[in-house]
Amino acid sequence: LLDIGAGDGTFAKAASDAGYQVFATELAGPAAERLCKQSGIVVEVGDFSSETFSEVKFDIIILWHVLEHLLS
């Protein structure tokens, strides 16, 4: 499962606790720092790019409240 824009990691942590292998992205800042403290979750901090997880295939990709923040 890939959680793009994972915020404070609440959903990523719940998914991980439910047995999913979770990867997450979040912009640098307080939310990213909190997310990085969640054990077992791979976090890419900074701008998301298609290259970030190019070697990994995902069954689920989550983008809650992300699209409105992307540049056109």
Secondary structure, 3 states (H helix, E strand, C coil): CEEECCCCCHHHHHHHHCCCCCEEEECCCHHHHHHHCCCCCEEEECCCCCCCCCCCCCCCEECCCCHHHCCC
